[in-house]
Amino acid sequence: MLGGRKLVGVVLSMALLLAVAAPAFAGDRNMDPQRDLRGVRHISAHRYLFATAGGAAIGAGLGTLLPGGGKSTMKGLLIGAGGASTMYLVSHPSTAPGWRDWAFIGSNTALGTGIGWTLCNCNDGAIAGALIGGGGTAFWRSFGGRRGITSAANQTKDTIQNDVQH
């Protein structure tokens, strides 16, 4: 009836079918009200995203009103998104805890690109604005912003004396 190869093929096919279909016959988990909605985030958890998207929409709308067609719309979108994102990050210090520095760099890169492109109305202006916005923010954030520069410059004598004694 079934030769060696056919038998191996049927056995492997049945094993694969059982492995794939078995989870379909598994039972449901018990209903627990404490764990039922765990992992579902409220819309307020995404305020940063909505603020950035709203700023982009406002900027694109204002850019559309200006002469210049699609380029003005894109310039407005960059300025609006970068500005709204930066304003939100400044006013909400606990936003994007692991990505905060990168969020600032990206926001100010977009803002600088839009401003440079608008002032020069050329690609070189957009590139220069992106480099100034992103590079300046990276430089500033590497020193810890206003607090990092102040604390590095205003060390007390106790700290210096303690370091020398050890």
Summary of the structure (lengths in Angstrom):
residues: 166
radius of gyration: 28.3
end to end distance: 87.4
largest distance: 93.9
contacts: 425
relative contact order: 0.07
helix: 76%
strand: 0%
